[in-house]
Amino acid sequence: MPVEPGLRIDGRLPRVSLSELTALRWERPGQTPLEDLLSSVSLELGRFEVLGYEFERLSAQLRPGNRAWDVEVSAPAARGQLRVPYGFPGDVPLVLDMDRLYVPASSREGDGEGEQDPRRLPSIRVDIRDLDFIGRRLGHFTAEIRHADDGLVMQQLAVEHPSFSASGQGRWNVLDGRQQCALELDIDIGNVAGFLEAVTLAPLIEGRKGSVKADVNWSGGPDARVLERLSGKVRVALFDGRVRSVEPGAGRILGLMSIAHLPRRLSLDFDDLTGQGLAFDSIKGDFALASGEAYTDNLTLRGAAAEIGIAGRTSLRERTYDQTAIVTGDIGASLGVAGAIAGGPAVGAALLLFSQIFKEPLKGVARGYYRISGPWEDPLVRKIDARELEEAAGLGLPPARRDDAPEGDS
């Protein structure tokens, strides 16, 4: 018999769901609260589901504490301590104090409208020293999340990684019976290749520093298929780096990585774009997102060897490109500046059209126009003429917002 008073539970369960646990109601008038009956709980769980994410082979040790369960968890993907309030939502916060947490891909299919209702969750304090979210190594993650009548409000979020840091705020609430989320995020990048690798994008671009600013929203909860439902705006700026040679199969996002395909295609014409990659002073672009479709009308690479401008659409749902690029600049004196590529009046008219799309002219003499289309893994990069460029310029691309574009490299 146990020495201490109360009921001790030891056992194994094949699967437990957080949404099912929070739906349990034990107390009725005159009944003893569950925490007064138990002295300890020791469970081995085959799978533990939280918001559609499942953790395998998890051990949990629970003891009743001051207004909350003190929980110690250990699993291949999680290790640390939790304080779980006796009642949800209540005025006692849920606390995650984790040494590591590796969140696997969601097993849930559908439109992101999950079983968990954010209005039934308490305030949450998060301190995770090593967070991996679906393969994205985010490093040290902290957050303060407050319970509200219509859901949860993330008052502050912070990420510290050797290659970048991030801060932001957000919300997850219910409006007119539908769940919705929003996130504002500022990312300060100290190592561009390290940042791309950490967020599972191929490190095809190196750079001394950069920044990403995002103000996005989506329908449903915070599941693994958020990208397919994103709306809002994103601004990207990278400085002092080079674009590496790209091979088929590398993962990409937005329209930014389509730049990396151009040197491989342009190497058929320009030998000095191969080798160590295409150096740049800056890469900047604004993206307008609508239901998983990302549009840009001002993605530009500027460097001593060339300037590249890209306008068009990237589908985050279908994982495809539909973009038009112009390449200008003094790429090599031995190439000459003659023929239909450089001096024809039709090309001049097309360059003017493209400059109108970008709101500002690209410097240098035009060398070629390209269409980028097809899947992210291996898109087709094809040289086009002025007529096709005019057709592309007339597509009526939704403009990315530029009213508060940053100046310089600040």
C-alpha positions as CSV (number, residue, x, y, z in Angstrom):
1,M,0.0,0.0,0.0
2,P,1.2,3.5,-0.7
3,V,2.6,5.4,2.3
4,E,1.0,8.7,1.5
5,P,-2.8,9.1,1.5
6,G,-4.8,9.2,-1.7
7,L,-5.2,7.1,-4.8
8,R,-2.2,6.3,-6.8
9,I,-2.7,5.4,-10.5
10,D,-0.2,3.6,-12.7
11,G,-1.0,2.4,-16.1
12,R,-0.7,2.6,-19.9
13,L,-3.1,4.1,-22.5
14,P,-2.8,3.7,-26.2
15,R,-4.0,7.3,-26.9
16,V,-5.0,10.4,-25.0
17,S,-6.3,13.7,-26.5
18,L,-6.1,17.1,-24.9
19,S,-9.4,18.2,-26.3
20,E,-11.0,15.1,-24.7
21,L,-9.3,15.8,-21.3
22,T,-10.4,19.4,-21.3
23,A,-14.0,18.3,-22.0
24,L,-14.1,16.1,-18.9
25,R,-16.3,17.3,-16.0
26,W,-15.7,15.5,-12.7
27,E,-17.2,17.8,-10.0
28,R,-20.8,17.9,-9.0
29,P,-22.3,19.5,-5.9
30,G,-21.2,17.5,-2.9
31,Q,-18.5,15.5,-4.7
32,T,-14.9,15.5,-3.7
33,P,-12.7,17.2,-6.3
34,L,-10.5,14.8,-8.3
35,E,-7.2,16.4,-7.1
36,D,-8.2,15.7,-3.5
37,L,-8.6,12.0,-4.3
38,L,-5.3,11.4,-6.1
39,S,-1.9,11.3,-4.6
40,S,0.0,10.7,-7.9
41,V,-0.5,9.5,-11.5
42,S,2.1,7.7,-13.6
43,L,1.1,7.0,-17.2
44,E,2.8,5.6,-20.3
45,L,1.0,6.9,-23.4
46,G,1.3,5.4,-26.8
47,R,0.2,8.7,-28.4
48,F,-0.8,12.1,-26.9
49,E,-2.7,14.5,-29.2
50,V,-2.6,18.3,-28.8
51,L,-4.3,20.5,-31.4
52,G,-3.9,17.8,-34.1
53,Y,-0.2,17.1,-33.3
54,E,0.6,13.7,-31.9
55,F,3.5,12.9,-29.6
56,E,4.6,9.2,-29.4
57,R,5.8,7.2,-26.5
58,L,5.3,9.8,-23.8
59,S,5.8,9.2,-20.1
60,A,3.9,11.5,-17.7
61,Q,4.2,11.9,-13.9
62,L,1.4,13.9,-12.3
63,R,1.0,15.2,-8.8
64,P,-1.6,17.6,-7.3
65,G,-0.1,21.0,-6.5
66,N,-1.3,24.5,-5.6
67,R,-4.4,25.0,-7.8
68,A,-2.7,23.0,-10.6
69,W,-1.3,19.6,-11.6
70,D,2.5,19.4,-11.5
71,V,3.4,17.3,-14.5
72,E,6.8,16.0,-15.7
73,V,6.9,14.7,-19.2
74,S,9.5,12.7,-21.0
75,A,9.4,11.5,-24.6
76,P,11.7,11.3,-27.6
77,A,10.2,14.6,-28.8
78,A,9.5,16.3,-25.4
79,R,11.1,16.8,-22.0
80,G,10.2,19.2,-19.3
81,Q,7.7,20.4,-16.7
82,L,4.1,21.6,-17.0
83,R,1.6,23.1,-14.6
84,V,-1.9,22.3,-15.7
85,P,-4.8,24.1,-13.9
86,Y,-7.4,21.9,-12.2
87,G,-10.1,23.7,-14.2
88,F,-10.2,25.3,-17.6
89,P,-10.2,28.1,-18.4
90,G,-10.1,29.6,-14.9
91,D,-7.7,32.2,-13.6
92,V,-4.6,29.9,-13.2
93,P,-2.3,29.8,-16.3
94,L,-1.1,26.7,-18.0
95,V,2.7,26.8,-17.8
96,L,5.1,25.0,-20.2
97,D,8.7,24.9,-19.0
98,M,10.4,22.7,-21.5
99,D,14.0,21.7,-22.2
100,R,12.9,20.5,-25.6
101,L,9.8,20.2,-27.7
102,Y,9.8,18.7,-31.2
103,V,6.4,19.2,-32.7
104,P,5.6,16.6,-35.5
105,A,3.6,17.2,-38.6
106,S,-0.2,17.4,-37.9
107,S,-2.2,14.2,-38.5
108,R,-5.4,16.3,-39.0
109,E,-6.8,16.8,-42.4
110,G,-9.4,19.4,-43.4
111,D,-9.8,23.2,-43.3
112,G,-8.0,23.9,-40.0
113,E,-11.2,24.0,-37.9
114,G,-10.0,21.8,-35.1
115,E,-11.6,20.1,-32.2
116,Q,-10.0,22.4,-29.6
117,D,-12.0,25.6,-28.8
118,P,-9.6,28.4,-27.8
119,R,-12.3,29.9,-25.6
120,R,-12.0,26.9,-23.3
121,L,-8.2,27.2,-22.9
122,P,-6.6,29.1,-20.0
123,S,-3.9,31.7,-20.2
124,I,-0.5,30.1,-21.2
125,R,3.1,30.9,-20.3
126,V,5.7,29.2,-22.6
127,D,9.4,28.8,-22.2
128,I,10.9,26.2,-24.5
129,R,14.7,26.2,-24.7
130,D,14.8,24.0,-27.9
131,L,11.8,24.2,-30.1
132,D,11.5,22.3,-33.4
133,F,8.1,23.0,-35.1
134,I,7.5,20.5,-38.0
135,G,11.2,20.4,-38.8
136,R,11.8,24.1,-38.3
137,R,14.5,24.6,-35.7
138,L,13.4,27.8,-33.9
139,G,15.7,27.6,-30.9
140,H,14.6,29.3,-27.6
141,F,10.9,30.2,-27.8
142,T,9.0,32.2,-25.2
143,A,5.4,33.5,-25.2
144,E,2.8,35.1,-23.0
145,I,-0.8,34.2,-24.0
146,R,-3.8,35.7,-22.2
147,H,-7.3,34.1,-22.0
148,A,-10.1,36.3,-23.4
149,D,-13.8,35.8,-23.8
150,D,-13.5,35.1,-27.5
151,G,-10.3,33.0,-27.4
152,L,-6.6,33.6,-26.8
153,V,-4.4,36.7,-27.2
154,M,-0.7,36.3,-27.6
155,Q,0.7,39.5,-26.0
156,Q,4.3,38.8,-26.8
157,L,6.4,36.2,-28.6
158,A,10.2,35.9,-28.8
159,V,12.5,33.5,-30.6
160,E,16.3,33.4,-30.2
161,H,18.3,31.3,-32.6
162,P,22.1,31.6,-33.5
163,S,21.1,32.8,-37.0
164,F,18.1,35.0,-36.3
165,S,15.8,36.5,-33.6
166,A,12.1,37.2,-33.8
167,S,9.4,39.0,-31.9
168,G,5.7,39.4,-32.4
169,Q,2.1,39.1,-31.1
170,G,-1.0,37.4,-32.3
171,R,-4.5,36.0,-31.5
172,W,-6.6,32.8,-31.9
173,N,-10.3,33.5,-31.4
174,V,-13.8,32.6,-32.5
175,L,-15.9,35.1,-34.5
176,D,-19.4,34.3,-35.7
177,G,-18.8,30.6,-34.8
178,R,-15.6,30.3,-36.9
179,Q,-12.0,30.1,-35.6
180,Q,-9.5,32.5,-36.9
181,C,-5.8,33.4,-36.2
182,A,-3.6,36.4,-36.8
183,L,0.1,37.0,-36.3
184,E,2.4,40.0,-36.5
185,L,6.1,39.0,-36.7
186,D,9.4,40.9,-37.0
187,I,12.5,38.7,-37.8
188,D,16.0,40.1,-37.6
189,I,18.4,37.8,-39.6
190,G,22.1,37.7,-38.8
191,N,23.0,34.8,-41.1
192,V,20.7,34.4,-44.1
193,A,21.8,30.9,-45.1
194,G,21.5,29.7,-41.4
195,F,18.0,31.2,-41.2
196,L,16.9,29.5,-44.5
197,E,18.2,26.2,-43.3
198,A,16.6,26.6,-39.8
199,V,13.1,27.1,-41.4
200,T,13.6,24.2,-43.8
201,L,14.2,26.3,-46.9
202,A,17.2,25.3,-48.9
203,P,20.1,27.6,-48.0
204,L,20.5,28.8,-51.6
205,I,21.0,32.4,-50.6
206,E,23.8,33.7,-48.4
207,G,23.8,37.1,-46.9
208,R,25.4,39.2,-44.1
209,K,22.0,40.2,-42.7
210,G,18.3,40.6,-43.5
211,S,14.8,41.1,-42.1
212,V,11.3,39.7,-42.6
213,K,8.2,41.6,-41.5
214,A,4.9,39.8,-41.6
215,D,1.3,40.8,-40.8
216,V,-0.8,37.7,-41.7
217,N,-4.1,36.0,-40.8
218,W,-5.9,32.8,-41.6
219,S,-9.1,30.9,-41.0
220,G,-9.1,28.0,-38.6
221,G,-6.6,27.2,-35.8
222,P,-2.8,26.9,-35.6
223,D,-2.3,23.6,-37.5
224,A,0.3,22.5,-39.9
225,R,-1.5,23.6,-43.0
226,V,-1.6,27.3,-42.2
227,L,0.4,28.3,-45.3
228,E,-2.4,27.1,-47.6
229,R,-4.8,29.6,-45.9
230,L,-2.6,32.7,-45.4
231,S,-3.7,36.2,-46.2
232,G,-1.9,39.5,-45.4
233,K,1.4,41.0,-46.3
234,V,5.1,40.0,-46.0
235,R,8.2,42.2,-46.6
236,V,11.7,40.6,-47.2
237,A,15.0,42.4,-47.3
238,L,18.5,40.7,-47.6
239,F,21.9,42.4,-47.9
240,D,25.5,41.7,-49.0
241,G,25.4,38.1,-50.2
242,R,25.3,35.8,-53.1
243,V,22.8,33.4,-54.8
244,R,24.2,29.9,-54.9
245,S,23.7,27.6,-57.8
246,V,20.4,25.7,-57.4
247,E,19.6,22.1,-58.0
248,P,16.2,20.6,-58.6
249,G,14.3,19.4,-55.6
250,A,15.2,22.2,-53.2
251,G,12.2,23.5,-51.2
252,R,11.1,27.2,-51.5
253,I,8.4,29.6,-50.4
254,L,6.9,32.9,-51.6
255,G,8.6,34.0,-54.8
256,L,11.9,34.7,-53.2
257,M,13.6,31.4,-54.1
258,S,12.7,31.7,-57.8
259,I,15.6,34.1,-58.0
260,A,17.9,31.2,-57.3
261,H,16.8,29.5,-60.5
262,L,17.8,32.3,-62.8
263,P,21.6,31.8,-62.6
264,R,21.2,28.2,-63.6
265,R,19.1,29.2,-66.6
266,L,21.2,32.2,-67.4
267,S,24.4,30.2,-67.3
268,L,23.5,29.1,-70.8
269,D,24.2,32.8,-71.8
270,F,26.4,34.3,-69.1
271,D,29.4,32.3,-67.9
272,D,30.2,34.7,-65.1
273,L,26.9,33.9,-63.3
274,T,28.1,30.4,-62.5
275,G,30.8,29.2,-60.2
276,Q,30.6,30.9,-56.8
277,G,27.1,32.3,-57.5
278,L,25.6,35.7,-58.3
279,A,26.7,38.4,-55.8
280,F,24.1,41.0,-54.7
281,D,24.0,44.1,-52.6
282,S,20.4,43.7,-51.8
283,I,17.3,41.5,-52.4
284,K,14.0,43.2,-51.5
285,G,10.4,42.4,-52.1
286,D,6.9,43.0,-50.8
287,F,4.3,40.2,-51.0
288,A,0.5,40.4,-50.8
289,L,-1.1,37.2,-49.7
290,A,-4.6,36.1,-50.3
291,S,-5.9,32.6,-49.3
292,G,-2.6,30.9,-49.9
293,E,-1.6,32.9,-53.0
294,A,1.4,35.3,-52.8
295,Y,1.8,38.2,-55.2
296,T,4.7,40.6,-55.8
297,D,5.3,43.5,-58.1
298,N,8.6,44.6,-56.8
299,L,10.9,41.7,-56.0
300,T,14.4,42.9,-57.0
301,L,18.0,41.8,-56.8
302,R,20.6,44.6,-57.2
303,G,24.3,43.9,-57.5
304,A,27.4,45.0,-59.4
305,A,27.1,42.3,-62.1
306,A,23.3,42.4,-62.7
307,E,20.0,43.6,-61.5
308,I,17.0,41.3,-61.6
309,G,13.3,42.2,-61.2
310,I,10.5,39.7,-60.7
311,A,6.7,40.2,-60.7
312,G,4.0,37.5,-60.4
313,R,2.4,34.9,-58.3
314,T,3.5,32.0,-56.0
315,S,0.9,29.5,-54.9
316,L,1.5,28.3,-51.4
317,R,-1.4,25.8,-51.9
318,E,-0.3,24.3,-55.2
319,R,3.4,24.9,-54.6
320,T,3.9,26.5,-58.0
321,Y,5.4,29.7,-59.6
322,D,3.8,32.0,-62.2
323,Q,6.3,34.9,-62.5
324,T,8.0,37.1,-65.0
325,A,11.6,38.3,-64.6
326,I,13.8,40.9,-66.3
327,V,17.6,40.9,-66.1
328,T,19.6,44.1,-66.7
329,G,23.1,45.3,-66.1
330,D,26.6,45.1,-67.4
331,I,27.0,41.4,-67.0
332,G,30.0,41.0,-69.3
333,A,31.8,43.3,-71.7
334,S,32.6,40.4,-74.1
335,L,28.9,39.8,-74.7
336,G,28.3,43.1,-76.5
337,V,25.2,45.3,-76.4
338,A,23.6,44.6,-79.7
339,G,20.8,42.7,-81.4
340,A,17.2,42.1,-80.4
341,I,18.1,41.5,-76.7
342,A,19.6,45.0,-76.1
343,G,18.4,47.7,-78.5
344,G,15.2,46.9,-80.4
345,P,12.3,49.4,-79.9
346,A,9.9,46.6,-79.0
347,V,12.2,45.6,-76.1
348,G,12.5,49.2,-75.1
349,A,8.7,49.4,-74.9
350,A,8.5,46.2,-73.0
351,L,11.1,47.5,-70.5
352,L,9.0,50.6,-70.0
353,L,6.0,48.4,-69.3
354,F,7.9,46.4,-66.8
355,S,9.3,49.5,-65.2
356,Q,5.7,50.7,-64.7
357,I,4.9,47.5,-62.9
358,F,7.9,48.0,-60.5
359,K,7.1,51.7,-59.9
360,E,10.8,52.5,-60.4
361,P,13.2,51.7,-63.3
362,L,15.9,49.0,-63.1
363,K,19.3,50.4,-64.0
364,G,21.4,49.2,-66.9
365,V,20.7,47.8,-70.4
366,A,18.1,45.0,-70.6
367,R,19.6,41.6,-71.4
368,G,16.6,39.3,-71.3
369,Y,13.1,38.6,-70.1
370,Y,12.1,35.2,-68.6
371,R,9.0,33.4,-67.5
372,I,9.2,31.2,-64.3
373,S,6.5,28.7,-64.1
374,G,5.7,25.2,-62.7
375,P,6.4,23.4,-59.4
376,W,8.7,24.7,-56.7
377,E,10.9,21.6,-56.9
378,D,11.9,22.2,-60.5
379,P,10.3,25.2,-62.3
380,L,10.6,25.9,-66.0
381,V,12.7,29.1,-66.7
382,R,12.1,30.2,-70.3
383,K,13.4,33.3,-72.2
384,I,10.5,35.3,-73.7
385,D,10.3,38.1,-76.2
386,A,8.8,41.6,-75.8
387,R,5.3,40.5,-76.9
388,E,5.1,37.9,-74.2
389,L,6.4,40.4,-71.7
390,E,3.7,42.8,-72.6
391,E,1.1,40.0,-72.1
392,A,2.6,39.2,-68.7
393,A,2.6,42.9,-67.8
394,G,-1.1,43.1,-68.5
395,L,-2.1,40.3,-66.1
396,G,-3.3,42.8,-63.5
397,L,-1.3,41.5,-60.6
398,P,-2.6,42.6,-57.2
399,P,0.1,45.1,-56.0
400,A,2.0,44.4,-52.9
401,R,1.6,47.3,-50.4
402,R,4.5,49.7,-50.5
403,D,3.2,52.6,-48.5
404,D,5.7,52.0,-45.6
405,A,8.6,50.5,-47.5
406,P,11.9,50.6,-45.6
407,E,14.6,53.0,-46.6
408,G,18.2,51.7,-47.1
409,D,19.2,48.6,-45.1
410,S,17.6,49.5,-41.8
